[in-house]
Structure formats: C-alpha cells, structure tokens
Amino acid sequence: MKRPSFPEANSGANRRASEIDVLEPRVLFSGAPVDEAPDAHTADVHPVGETSQDADSPTEQGLVDDPTGSGHDNDPVAGGDGVTLVPTDDDRSAQLNVETLRAIASAARQQWIDSGISAEQLAALDSITYEISDLDGLQLGSTSGYTITIDLNAAGSGAWFIDQTPDANEEFAASGDSLFTAVAGSAAQSRFDLLSVVLHEQGHVIGLLDSDADSSLDAMHGDLLPGMRRLPLPGEALGAIPGSLDGPVFLTASGNPILTITGDATAETLVLKIDSGNFVYSLNGGADQIIGATAGVTSIQIDMGGGDDSVTLDASLSAFGGELSVIGNTGADSIILDASLNLGANNLTLNAEALTLNTGVTNSGTQSFTGNITLGNSIALNAGTVSIANAVGLGANDLTINVATGSSAINGSISGSGNLYKSGAGTLTLGGSTANTFTGVTEVSGGRLNLNNSGGNAISGDLSITNGAKVTFGRSHQIIDTGSVTMSGNGSVFNGIGIHSGQFDV
C-alpha cells in the first residue's frame, strides 16, 4: 500500500511555513473551481481493480487498471493561485494545514479504493475541492456537492489527531472490523481523528448517507468520539451514486469537547480560560497548567494523562460554581489549588500524588482528596462530606473542617504544628493506620469527632471540646499521654473502649 508522505521536518521552506503557521494562524479556503462529476446515468460503473472492456476513455481505462489511481494527477487540496489565506484569531489552526490535509485526503482516498469502489466513484473522489474553515457548533467536517470543508479547530476543541502514518493503525486497538479505539497514552487519545472525518465526508461525495444512528462501526456514522477511528466496510460504497445528495451534510463531534495539551515539562505554561459549556481537559506530558473559568461553566473534568504533570487551579476559577474533577494517573502528578471555590451542591474531586491547598473550598456536596496534602495557608473545607485519603502536612497552618450533616474522614497521618478545627453538625473520623504527629490543638465545636487511628495517637496535642460537641473513641490510646482535654459548655466524651488518662478540665 502506498503511504502518503508528509513534508520533511528539516526542509527550510517547510520549516519556514510551519513557523509562519504558528506565528500567523490562518484559515485555508479553496478558490479553485470544482469539476463536474461524471454523469451518474451515462458513465459505466466498474469495481476498481477489475478490467473494463468498455472503458470510454484512456482516463477511465487508467482508473480501472490502476487501483491506486496513479494515472491521475491527484492533488486533493486546491493550491497555487486558487488558495486564499485569511487571518484568524484562532491560534489552534496551526496544527492543520494544506500539506497535512493533502496527505490525509490521499490516504482516505486509498482506503475507499481498498474497500471496493467503482471507476465513477473514484472519479468523484478526484473531483473534490477541500477547504479549511471555522464550521458552526460541533461540526468536524461538512460536504456540499464536491466541496469538503474541514473545521480548523476540531469543533472548538483544538484536538485534531493528524496521523503521520495514516495507512497504519498503530495508535489504535481494533474494536470491530472497521472500528478502532485509541490506545491509552498514544497521540490519538482524546483527539478527533482527521482521517475518519475525511473518510466520512468523502463517503458523502461518493453518494453515501449517514448510517443508522444505532451503528458505530463504519465510516458513515453521523458523529465521532475523540480517540475513535472508523474505516469503510468492505463493499460499503456498492450502488452509491456520486453527486446524488442534496444540500450540505456533515459529521459532528460526539460527547463533551476534549482538549489535549502536549507540552515541554519545563518550558511551557498554558493558561486555559473556559467561557461556557462543559469541557474535558486532557493533559499529556505537560508543564504547569493554570486553569481558569467563568461562572457560566457547569462542569470541568481534567484528565492529567501520563507523565509527571502539574495543574494549577488559579484565582480566576473562584467564580466557578459547577462540578470540578482533576484526576492524575501515573507519575508524580501534582495539583495546586489557588482558587477559593464555592461549588454549591456540586462535588469536588482532586486526585494526584501531591496536592497543595492554598485556599479553601465550600460546597454542600462531597469533597474528595486523594494524594498527600500540603497546606500553603490556613484553610477551611466546608462541605456535606469531606474525604481525605492520604497524609496532611499542616506546617504552621490551621485546617478547619466543617461537616454539615454527613460522615467525613481523614485516613492519612496529620503532621505539623498547626491546629485542627472540627465544626458543623456532621461526624469527622480521624482514622488511618499511621499515628498523627501534629502538635497543635484539636478543637471540636460542633457535631462529633470520632478517634479511630489503628496506628497510634489520633491526637498528638491538646483536645478542646466546646458548644455541646461530642468526642467518641473507637480505639484506646487515641490521645498522646502529655495531652490535655478541656471541655467547656455542655460537651461530652464517650469512651467506646476507654478514655486515655490525662488532664481533664471542665
């Protein structure tokens, strides 16, 4: 199979063109005239690869005899004087250009040939003019007559996967005869496959409609998920009449838009501001990332991907009031919270090897923290439920946990010289299997504090109980021997197993 060639990366002209693309983002429009396709009722139809005895012309004969169509000057993207470059403010267009689209279009054409198409259908493919433009909404590609338009930024996500070896599928795992799913960690993960989009639009030129909405196996399915590749089924184009479709037809992005950032782990900083809608943000090998959003966003999901990554949620996110999830994978991932969040009834999930909390969070839902926490300031976590799975380093800072009604837990060791304040009507359990070593005061001013550390002391300083709060002991030896217990008001201490001796002032 002939492999389409991409421009050499070290070519001076191409390097200069690439630099211009990056510095001056552009949209490519084709101004070349579109050739008329062969008449559907008069042209002889022969499967490519079979010899026709009735070919009307040397051109048609060449198509029939040569399954690659090499007898044609096949330049699928209009160029030269037919190309007009129009400036655009979208700096993500640099990843898609005339050279890469030309190579992908050629590879897609060969895929249709391999699936079995007629000479008439191949002639239609060779009559296509391609454009790159900013399409509406979630449109990835659009076809009108013999013109195919590709969206410059992958339905607003900026996440095109432009395969440098489009005749192979090494970035994908087969999910069916013609359906492939991106391998985790590959360049295709969380990106829209340009080859699939071009194949789909070429199918419309051939005369194929979108396939049944319940089917996701073939190239003509009407929408496309990130990380998915669809190729033509064998014989899929059988009987299709080129040029038979009326009006524009298009392929749409399916699911939430996904943006994948690949960057230098030491040299780049990305500032991403999301103005509206729901986003899934996928980070692969990136640098420190600063994420901001306005109050119009309802959900942000950040997948940190592979590698050692860092995500900073900065102060501009303070207006955000939706669901927020930041999930790390393998590697020394870190999350830095610099935004004072008030998420309403929505949930917060932060999961990475290292979490730095410089600000507090308020919500009536759940706050879930997985990873070793370091406090950069004294903060308050106000929630329906708080779950802390790993160690907490207070430093000299104070941690306030206000549990409204539910049951919350800290299951990692707490260290530092700061204080721990428990408030709210809910229950907080100091659990885990490693003794706490923080030396500050533990003050319980509301609800219940349950001491249940299996590795030693849950409280390694003094305990103060106020305002009718309760402290229960799930195990013995939960307060350090040198600690004092002070109770004021109507508070109470329950010894489920036994209260440790020490100073007790009422």
Secondary structure, 3 states (H helix, E strand, C coil): CCCCCCCCCCCHHHHHHHHHHHHCCEEEEECCCCCCCCCCCCCCCCECCCCCCCCCCHHHHHHHHCCCCCCCCCCCCCCHHHEEEEECCCCCHHHCCHHHHHHHHHHHHHHHHHHCCEHHHHHHHCCCEEEEECCCCCEEEEEECCEEEEECCCCCCCCEECCCCCCCCCCEEECCCCEEEECCCCCCCCCEEHHHHHHHHHHHHHCCCCCCCCCCCCCCCCEECCCEEECCCCCCCCCCCCCCCCCCEEEEECCCCEEEEECCCCCCCEEEEECCEEEEEEEECCCEEEEEECCCEEEEEEECCCCCCEEEECHHHHHCCCEEEEECCCCCCEEEECCCEECCCCCEEEEEEEEEECCCEECCCEEEEEEEEEECCCEEEEECEEEECCCEECCCCCEEEEECCCEEEECCCEECCCCEEEECCCEEEECCCCCCCCCCCEEECCCEEEECCCCCCCECCCEEECCCCEEEECCCCCECCCCEEEECCCCEEEECCCCCCCEEEC
